[in-house]
Amino acid sequence: MSNAVKVLRYQLRDIVRNRWMLAYGLVLLALTEGLFRLGGDGGRVILSLLNVVLILVPLVALTFGTLYLYNAREFIELLLTQPVGRGAMFAGLWGGLALPLCLILLGGIGLPFLLHVAASPIPTRSLVVLLGTGCLLTAAFTAIAFLIALRFEDRARGFGSALVVWLICAVVYDGMVLLVVTTFRDYPLETPLLTLILLNPLDLGRVLLLLDFDVAALMGYTGAVFKRFLGTSLGIGVGLAALSAWTIVPLWFGLRRFRRRDF
């Protein structure tokens, strides 16, 4: 058994006992069940869960990931005294948080759908896209959280930076895109807008979900441009690849900093 798997197993046992993780799962479960009980069918419930996946999931991944690495400092120092490579240690730490968060997301949202599948038609593909996008966003923002925690020694600065990153991705970025569109509306903006979408994982997640649902009224200008130039199938493929890159690139930079970090 590799060292990374050993670290991962220990981290999973530790995370399972975390009350905040349990609370996260219960919140997702209550929200999804509440939407069903308010009279929504499967399609409407999935559409209503868009904002939960796009806003709550990245926020939880960023805050959990940042604080988790700060709290694991003593454990990391202990592992450094053992014959465990830093690469395996980093992989185990990240996987030990990202995997439980993804499983909680799948269980918290997926369980109510299983309970109501007989009473309400469930668009299976849309549900899979919703859960898959949520897991990709979880992995990406957990990787970003680790990079932030390794960048700042001070816990308060690291946590504050994580919140700023979430605020920029969730709120400020769309305002900046709208400002660009308004200011340069007389110029061809399709290529710059496609680039801007790829530079924000939350925008990528939103476009992926809306491409599958094909809800033109909710897609907005950026989503319409994405669909027009890439189409639905190619657009989903490009979006998935870009979201995967948002996990791989921060992990690579985080691993480089982790290997040089003097704990």
Secondary structure as a PSIPRED ss2 file (coil, helix, strand):
# PSIPRED VFORMAT (PSIPRED V4.0)

   1 M C   1.000  0.000  0.000
   2 S C   1.000  0.000  0.000
   3 N H   0.000  1.000  0.000
   4 A H   0.000  1.000  0.000
   5 V H   0.000  1.000  0.000
   6 K H   0.000  1.000  0.000
   7 V H   0.000  1.000  0.000
   8 L H   0.000  1.000  0.000
   9 R H   0.000  1.000  0.000
  10 Y H   0.000  1.000  0.000
  11 Q H   0.000  1.000  0.000
  12 L H   0.000  1.000  0.000
  13 R H   0.000  1.000  0.000
  14 D H   0.000  1.000  0.000
  15 I H   0.000  1.000  0.000
  16 V H   0.000  1.000  0.000
  17 R C   1.000  0.000  0.000
  18 N C   1.000  0.000  0.000
  19 R H   0.000  1.000  0.000
  20 W H   0.000  1.000  0.000
  21 M H   0.000  1.000  0.000
  22 L H   0.000  1.000  0.000
  23 A H   0.000  1.000  0.000
  24 Y H   0.000  1.000  0.000
  25 G H   0.000  1.000  0.000
  26 L H   0.000  1.000  0.000
  27 V H   0.000  1.000  0.000
  28 L H   0.000  1.000  0.000
  29 L H   0.000  1.000  0.000
  30 A H   0.000  1.000  0.000
  31 L H   0.000  1.000  0.000
  32 T H   0.000  1.000  0.000
  33 E H   0.000  1.000  0.000
  34 G H   0.000  1.000  0.000
  35 L H   0.000  1.000  0.000
  36 F H   0.000  1.000  0.000
  37 R H   0.000  1.000  0.000
  38 L C   1.000  0.000  0.000
  39 G C   1.000  0.000  0.000
  40 G C   1.000  0.000  0.000
  41 D C   1.000  0.000  0.000
  42 G H   0.000  1.000  0.000
  43 G H   0.000  1.000  0.000
  44 R H   0.000  1.000  0.000
  45 V H   0.000  1.000  0.000
  46 I H   0.000  1.000  0.000
  47 L H   0.000  1.000  0.000
  48 S H   0.000  1.000  0.000
  49 L C   1.000  0.000  0.000
  50 L H   0.000  1.000  0.000
  51 N H   0.000  1.000  0.000
  52 V H   0.000  1.000  0.000
  53 V H   0.000  1.000  0.000
  54 L H   0.000  1.000  0.000
  55 I H   0.000  1.000  0.000
  56 L H   0.000  1.000  0.000
  57 V H   0.000  1.000  0.000
  58 P H   0.000  1.000  0.000
  59 L H   0.000  1.000  0.000
  60 V H   0.000  1.000  0.000
  61 A H   0.000  1.000  0.000
  62 L H   0.000  1.000  0.000
  63 T H   0.000  1.000  0.000
  64 F H   0.000  1.000  0.000
  65 G H   0.000  1.000  0.000
  66 T H   0.000  1.000  0.000
  67 L H   0.000  1.000  0.000
  68 Y H   0.000  1.000  0.000
  69 L H   0.000  1.000  0.000
  70 Y H   0.000  1.000  0.000
  71 N H   0.000  1.000  0.000
  72 A C   1.000  0.000  0.000
  73 R H   0.000  1.000  0.000
  74 E H   0.000  1.000  0.000
  75 F H   0.000  1.000  0.000
  76 I H   0.000  1.000  0.000
  77 E H   0.000  1.000  0.000
  78 L H   0.000  1.000  0.000
  79 L H   0.000  1.000  0.000
  80 L H   0.000  1.000  0.000
  81 T C   1.000  0.000  0.000
  82 Q C   1.000  0.000  0.000
  83 P C   1.000  0.000  0.000
  84 V C   1.000  0.000  0.000
  85 G C   1.000  0.000  0.000
  86 R H   0.000  1.000  0.000
  87 G H   0.000  1.000  0.000
  88 A H   0.000  1.000  0.000
  89 M H   0.000  1.000  0.000
  90 F H   0.000  1.000  0.000
  91 A H   0.000  1.000  0.000
  92 G H   0.000  1.000  0.000
  93 L H   0.000  1.000  0.000
  94 W H   0.000  1.000  0.000
  95 G H   0.000  1.000  0.000
  96 G H   0.000  1.000  0.000
  97 L H   0.000  1.000  0.000
  98 A H   0.000  1.000  0.000
  99 L H   0.000  1.000  0.000
 100 P H   0.000  1.000  0.000
 101 L H   0.000  1.000  0.000
 102 C H   0.000  1.000  0.000
 103 L H   0.000  1.000  0.000
 104 I H   0.000  1.000  0.000
 105 L H   0.000  1.000  0.000
 106 L H   0.000  1.000  0.000
 107 G H   0.000  1.000  0.000
 108 G H   0.000  1.000  0.000
 109 I H   0.000  1.000  0.000
 110 G H   0.000  1.000  0.000
 111 L H   0.000  1.000  0.000
 112 P H   0.000  1.000  0.000
 113 F H   0.000  1.000  0.000
 114 L H   0.000  1.000  0.000
 115 L H   0.000  1.000  0.000
 116 H H   0.000  1.000  0.000
 117 V C   1.000  0.000  0.000
 118 A C   1.000  0.000  0.000
 119 A C   1.000  0.000  0.000
 120 S C   1.000  0.000  0.000
 121 P C   1.000  0.000  0.000
 122 I C   1.000  0.000  0.000
 123 P C   1.000  0.000  0.000
 124 T H   0.000  1.000  0.000
 125 R H   0.000  1.000  0.000
 126 S H   0.000  1.000  0.000
 127 L H   0.000  1.000  0.000
 128 V H   0.000  1.000  0.000
 129 V H   0.000  1.000  0.000
 130 L H   0.000  1.000  0.000
 131 L H   0.000  1.000  0.000
 132 G H   0.000  1.000  0.000
 133 T H   0.000  1.000  0.000
 134 G H   0.000  1.000  0.000
 135 C H   0.000  1.000  0.000
 136 L H   0.000  1.000  0.000
 137 L H   0.000  1.000  0.000
 138 T H   0.000  1.000  0.000
 139 A H   0.000  1.000  0.000
 140 A H   0.000  1.000  0.000
 141 F H   0.000  1.000  0.000
 142 T H   0.000  1.000  0.000
 143 A H   0.000  1.000  0.000
 144 I H   0.000  1.000  0.000
 145 A H   0.000  1.000  0.000
 146 F H   0.000  1.000  0.000
 147 L H   0.000  1.000  0.000
 148 I H   0.000  1.000  0.000
 149 A H   0.000  1.000  0.000
 150 L H   0.000  1.000  0.000
 151 R H   0.000  1.000  0.000
 152 F C   1.000  0.000  0.000
 153 E C   1.000  0.000  0.000
 154 D C   1.000  0.000  0.000
 155 R H   0.000  1.000  0.000
 156 A H   0.000  1.000  0.000
 157 R H   0.000  1.000  0.000
 158 G H   0.000  1.000  0.000
 159 F H   0.000  1.000  0.000
 160 G H   0.000  1.000  0.000
 161 S H   0.000  1.000  0.000
 162 A H   0.000  1.000  0.000
 163 L H   0.000  1.000  0.000
 164 V H   0.000  1.000  0.000
 165 V H   0.000  1.000  0.000
 166 W H   0.000  1.000  0.000
 167 L H   0.000  1.000  0.000
 168 I H   0.000  1.000  0.000
 169 C H   0.000  1.000  0.000
 170 A H   0.000  1.000  0.000
 171 V H   0.000  1.000  0.000
 172 V H   0.000  1.000  0.000
 173 Y H   0.000  1.000  0.000
 174 D H   0.000  1.000  0.000
 175 G H   0.000  1.000  0.000
 176 M H   0.000  1.000  0.000
 177 V H   0.000  1.000  0.000
 178 L H   0.000  1.000  0.000
 179 L H   0.000  1.000  0.000
 180 V H   0.000  1.000  0.000
 181 V H   0.000  1.000  0.000
 182 T H   0.000  1.000  0.000
 183 T H   0.000  1.000  0.000
 184 F C   1.000  0.000  0.000
 185 R C   1.000  0.000  0.000
 186 D C   1.000  0.000  0.000
 187 Y C   1.000  0.000  0.000
 188 P C   1.000  0.000  0.000
 189 L C   1.000  0.000  0.000
 190 E H   0.000  1.000  0.000
 191 T H   0.000  1.000  0.000
 192 P H   0.000  1.000  0.000
 193 L H   0.000  1.000  0.000
 194 L H   0.000  1.000  0.000
 195 T H   0.000  1.000  0.000
 196 L H   0.000  1.000  0.000
 197 I H   0.000  1.000  0.000
 198 L H   0.000  1.000  0.000
 199 L C   1.000  0.000  0.000
 200 N C   1.000  0.000  0.000
 201 P H   0.000  1.000  0.000
 202 L H   0.000  1.000  0.000
 203 D H   0.000  1.000  0.000
 204 L H   0.000  1.000  0.000
 205 G H   0.000  1.000  0.000
 206 R H   0.000  1.000  0.000
 207 V H   0.000  1.000  0.000
 208 L H   0.000  1.000  0.000
 209 L H   0.000  1.000  0.000
 210 L H   0.000  1.000  0.000
 211 L H   0.000  1.000  0.000
 212 D H   0.000  1.000  0.000
 213 F H   0.000  1.000  0.000
 214 D C   1.000  0.000  0.000
 215 V C   1.000  0.000  0.000
 216 A H   0.000  1.000  0.000
 217 A H   0.000  1.000  0.000
 218 L H   0.000  1.000  0.000
 219 M H   0.000  1.000  0.000
 220 G H   0.000  1.000  0.000
 221 Y H   0.000  1.000  0.000
 222 T H   0.000  1.000  0.000
 223 G H   0.000  1.000  0.000
 224 A H   0.000  1.000  0.000
 225 V H   0.000  1.000  0.000
 226 F H   0.000  1.000  0.000
 227 K H   0.000  1.000  0.000
 228 R H   0.000  1.000  0.000
 229 F H   0.000  1.000  0.000
 230 L H   0.000  1.000  0.000
 231 G C   1.000  0.000  0.000
 232 T H   0.000  1.000  0.000
 233 S H   0.000  1.000  0.000
 234 L H   0.000  1.000  0.000
 235 G H   0.000  1.000  0.000
 236 I H   0.000  1.000  0.000
 237 G H   0.000  1.000  0.000
 238 V H   0.000  1.000  0.000
 239 G H   0.000  1.000  0.000
 240 L H   0.000  1.000  0.000
 241 A H   0.000  1.000  0.000
 242 A H   0.000  1.000  0.000
 243 L H   0.000  1.000  0.000
 244 S H   0.000  1.000  0.000
 245 A H   0.000  1.000  0.000
 246 W H   0.000  1.000  0.000
 247 T H   0.000  1.000  0.000
 248 I H   0.000  1.000  0.000
 249 V H   0.000  1.000  0.000
 250 P H   0.000  1.000  0.000
 251 L H   0.000  1.000  0.000
 252 W H   0.000  1.000  0.000
 253 F H   0.000  1.000  0.000
 254 G H   0.000  1.000  0.000
 255 L H   0.000  1.000  0.000
 256 R H   0.000  1.000  0.000
 257 R H   0.000  1.000  0.000
 258 F H   0.000  1.000  0.000
 259 R H   0.000  1.000  0.000
 260 R H   0.000  1.000  0.000
 261 R C   1.000  0.000  0.000
 262 D C   1.000  0.000  0.000
 263 F C   1.000  0.000  0.000
